[in-house]
Amino acid sequence: MKVLVIQPKIGMGDMVIYLPYIHAISKKYQTAISILVKENSRATQLLAEDQHIKEILILDRTKNNSGIHDGLSGFFKLSKDLKLKEFDKVFIFNSSLRYLLISKIAGIKNISQYPLFRKKDNVVTSAKIFTENELGDIVSTQPELIISNDKVIKEKQKFSREFKHICLGISASGPTKRWDIKNFIKLCININARTPSKFYLAGGNNDKDLIDQFFNSELSNNCISFKDLKISETLPIIKNCNLYIGNDTGWLHISSALGIKCLALFMDSPVQSYGKYSKNIEVIVPEGETEETTTHDTLGADNISFEKVFNKSIKLLN
């Protein structure tokens, strides 16, 4: 049986969060499956060694409707492309009528999809309930990124035992979701004074200014930047770290899926959706807020307690 999963959300974090359900579908049908995802999901790098994935198809849709799968012409192009694959079954992790019609025109006989026109809700809960109802099995929400043990061991040989190794999630999808970089630098100075540490700066070219501030600080000799590395190259590095500390960003979810303890700072995104699905994630929210009240438009970046972050970091490192 040829099985397709359509997961049209953007970003690495969502890609990781959907992994348990993709894996469950693959195991249920006892076959590697195809997935249709957006380029910025970074699926081609995150899932390069995942035996549950047969192929990764790129969904080219953009905010300005310039993608090859946008508009009416894009609708029929995607339908034609999928029809050539001759899929028997599709799971659509989306409630849009567009993907239902595309699947029908593509000749896919067996279609499972979220209820049409569903309003936004908890991304994890929706995916879990949908998958369990379709498969008839209980599915864990804990994701697992699969990388070869040889790569992990090879990277581990570069890690000095004289230091703790911390993946630092300084990046974010927007400024309101980012703890001030000066706070991160101060935090790392204090951690390093207590426990000698190496800090792996998880960010890309868009975070160059933030990364430069670290290298212009007294911590410069203790910093390693991910800026010029491929996502796939960072995975064995993160796997060998002792801890992730950082914002609610894709790097948080990658670290969690690699089995790393994570201290996540939530200040303007929903904790209940993105901070509670993994046993590896511990959360700090703004002063005066709770895990239930911290969501979109909380705007609490200035109210994250430095003392709480520092004390919890030391506790987790020990």
C-alpha positions in Angstrom: 0.0 0.0 0.0 1.2 3.5 -0.9 0.5 5.9 1.9 0.7 9.7 1.9 0.7 12.1 4.8 -0.1 15.8 4.2 1.3 18.1 6.9 1.1 21.7 5.6 2.2 23.6 8.7 5.4 25.7 8.5 8.6 25.4 10.5 10.8 22.8 12.1 9.0 22.7 15.4 5.7 21.6 13.9 7.5 19.0 11.7 9.0 17.5 14.9 5.7 17.6 16.8 3.9 15.6 14.0 6.6 12.8 14.0 4.9 10.5 16.5 1.8 10.3 14.3 3.8 9.9 11.1 5.7 7.1 12.7 2.5 5.5 14.0 1.0 5.5 10.5 4.1 3.9 9.1 4.1 1.2 11.7 0.4 0.5 11.4 0.7 -0.1 7.6 4.1 -1.7 7.9 5.5 0.5 5.2 7.6 3.6 4.7 5.4 6.4 3.7 5.5 9.6 1.7 5.0 13.0 3.3 3.9 16.3 1.7 5.4 19.2 3.6 6.7 22.7 3.1 10.3 23.4 2.4 10.8 25.4 5.6 9.8 22.4 7.7 13.4 21.3 7.0 12.1 17.7 6.7 14.7 16.8 4.1 17.4 17.3 6.7 15.6 16.3 9.8 14.3 13.0 8.4 17.1 12.0 6.1 17.9 8.9 8.1 14.3 8.0 9.2 13.4 4.6 7.9 9.7 5.4 8.3 9.9 7.9 5.4 10.0 6.8 1.8 10.0 10.2 0.2 9.6 13.8 1.0 7.4 15.8 -1.4 7.6 19.6 -1.2 4.4 21.7 -0.9 5.2 25.0 -2.5 2.7 27.5 -1.1 3.6 31.0 0.1 2.1 33.9 1.9 2.1 36.0 -1.3 0.6 33.2 -3.4 3.6 32.9 -5.6 4.2 29.2 -5.1 3.7 26.6 -7.8 0.9 25.0 -5.7 -0.9 28.3 -5.0 -4.1 29.4 -6.7 -6.2 27.4 -9.2 -3.3 26.4 -11.4 -1.4 25.2 -8.3 -4.4 23.3 -7.2 -4.5 21.3 -10.4 -0.7 20.9 -10.6 -0.6 19.4 -7.1 -3.5 17.1 -8.0 -1.7 15.9 -11.1 1.6 15.4 -9.3 0.0 13.3 -6.6 -2.0 11.3 -9.2 1.2 10.2 -10.8 2.3 8.7 -7.5 -0.8 6.4 -7.4 -1.3 6.7 -3.6 -3.8 4.3 -2.1 -4.3 6.2 1.2 -3.9 9.7 2.5 -3.9 11.2 6.0 -4.6 15.0 5.9 -3.5 16.8 9.1 -5.5 19.8 8.1 -9.2 20.8 7.9 -9.1 22.6 4.5 -11.5 21.6 1.8 -8.6 22.3 -0.7 -6.6 19.2 0.3 -9.7 17.0 0.3 -10.5 18.0 -3.2 -6.9 17.7 -4.4 -6.8 14.1 -3.0 -10.0 13.2 -4.7 -8.9 14.6 -8.0 -5.6 12.7 -7.5 -7.6 9.5 -7.5 -6.8 8.6 -3.9 -9.7 6.3 -2.8 -9.0 6.1 0.9 -9.0 9.6 2.5 -8.7 10.4 6.2 -8.8 14.1 7.3 -9.5 16.4 10.2 -13.1 17.6 10.3 -13.6 20.2 7.6 -13.3 23.9 8.6 -12.2 23.1 12.2 -11.2 26.2 14.1 -7.7 26.4 15.5 -7.1 24.4 18.6 -4.3 22.5 20.4 -2.1 21.2 17.6 -0.9 18.2 19.6 -4.3 17.2 20.9 -5.9 17.4 17.4 -3.2 15.3 15.8 -3.3 12.7 18.6 -7.1 12.3 18.6 -7.2 12.1 14.8 -4.4 9.5 14.5 -5.7 7.3 17.3 -9.2 7.4 15.9 -8.0 6.4 12.5 -5.5 3.7 13.6 -7.4 2.3 16.6 -4.2 2.5 18.7 -2.9 4.7 21.5 -0.1 7.0 20.2 2.5 8.7 22.4 3.0 12.4 21.9 6.8 12.0 22.4 8.7 12.5 19.1 11.9 10.8 18.1 14.4 12.1 15.6 16.4 9.3 14.2 20.1 9.7 13.4 22.8 7.1 13.1 24.6 6.1 16.2 28.0 6.3 14.4 27.5 10.0 13.8 26.6 10.5 17.5 29.7 8.6 18.7 31.9 10.5 16.2 30.7 13.8 17.5 31.0 12.7 21.1 34.7 12.2 20.7 35.0 16.0 20.1 33.3 16.8 23.4 35.5 17.5 26.4 34.4 16.0 29.7 35.8 19.0 31.5 32.7 21.0 30.4 29.0 20.8 30.4 27.6 21.2 26.9 24.5 23.4 26.5 22.5 24.0 23.4 21.3 27.6 23.5 18.1 28.4 21.7 18.5 32.2 21.1 16.5 32.2 17.9 12.7 32.6 17.6 10.0 33.1 15.0 9.5 36.7 16.1 10.9 39.3 18.5 8.1 38.9 21.1 9.0 35.2 21.5 12.7 35.9 22.2 14.3 36.5 25.6 16.7 39.4 25.4 20.1 38.3 24.2 21.7 40.2 27.1 19.8 37.9 29.4 21.2 34.9 27.7 24.8 36.2 27.9 24.4 37.0 31.6 22.9 33.6 32.2 25.8 31.8 30.5 28.4 33.9 32.3 26.8 32.8 35.6 26.5 29.2 34.6 30.1 29.1 33.4 31.2 30.6 36.7 29.5 27.8 38.5 30.1 24.9 36.1 32.6 25.3 33.2 30.5 25.0 30.0 30.5 25.2 26.3 27.5 26.9 24.6 26.2 25.9 21.2 24.4 28.9 19.7 21.3 27.5 17.8 20.5 30.0 15.2 20.9 30.8 11.5 21.9 33.6 9.2 18.9 35.7 10.5 20.4 35.5 14.0 23.9 36.8 13.0 23.6 39.9 15.2 22.6 37.8 18.3 25.4 35.3 17.7 27.9 38.2 17.2 27.0 39.6 20.6 28.0 36.3 22.2 31.3 36.2 20.4 32.0 39.8 21.4 31.5 38.9 25.1 33.8 37.3 27.6 32.2 34.0 26.6 33.7 34.0 23.0 36.1 31.1 23.7 33.2 29.0 25.1 30.9 29.4 22.1 30.2 27.3 19.0 27.8 28.7 16.4 25.3 26.7 14.3 25.0 29.6 11.8 27.0 28.0 9.0 26.0 24.4 9.6 23.2 22.4 8.0 20.4 21.3 10.2 21.5 17.7 9.7 25.0 18.6 10.9 23.7 20.0 14.1 21.7 16.9 15.1 24.6 14.7 16.5 26.0 17.8 18.2 22.7 18.5 20.0 22.3 14.8 20.8 25.5 15.0 22.8 24.5 18.1 24.8 23.6 18.0 28.5 20.8 20.5 28.2 18.8 22.8 26.0 18.0 26.3 27.3 16.1 28.7 25.2 13.0 30.2 23.6 10.1 28.3 22.2 11.6 27.7 18.8 12.3 24.8 16.4 15.6 24.1 18.2 13.6 23.4 21.4 11.5 20.7 19.6 14.5 19.2 17.9 16.4 18.9 21.2 13.4 17.3 22.9 13.1 14.8 20.0 16.8 13.9 20.4 16.2 13.0 24.1 17.8 16.1 25.6 16.5 17.8 28.8 15.0 21.1 27.8 14.3 24.3 29.7 11.9 26.3 27.5 11.1 29.9 28.0 7.5 30.7 26.9 6.6 34.3 26.7 4.3 34.8 23.7 3.2 31.3 22.6 0.8 28.7 24.0 2.4 26.4 26.6 -0.4 23.9 26.4 0.2 23.3 22.7 4.0 23.5 22.5 5.4 22.9 26.0 3.5 19.9 27.5 3.7 17.2 24.9 7.2 15.9 25.7 8.6 14.5 29.0 11.9 16.2 28.1 10.5 19.8 28.3 10.3 21.9 31.5 8.7 25.3 31.1 9.3 28.8 32.6 6.5 31.4 32.0 6.4 35.1 32.7 5.9 36.3 36.3 2.1 36.7 36.9 1.2 34.2 34.3 0.5 30.4 34.4 1.0 27.7 31.9 -2.7 28.0 31.0 -2.6 31.8 30.5 0.7 32.0 28.6 -0.4 32.0 24.9 -0.3 34.2 21.8 -0.3 37.9 22.7 0.9 37.3 26.2 3.9 39.6 25.4 5.8 38.5 28.5 9.5 38.6 27.4 10.4 41.2 29.9 8.8 39.3 32.8 10.8 36.1 32.6 12.6 35.7 35.9 16.3 35.6 35.5 16.7 33.9 38.9 14.2 31.2 37.9 16.0 30.5 34.7 19.4 30.3 36.3 18.4 28.2 39.3 16.5 25.7 37.1 19.4 25.5 34.7 21.8 24.6 37.4 19.4 22.1 38.8 18.9 20.4 35.4 22.7 20.4 34.7 23.3 18.6 38.0 
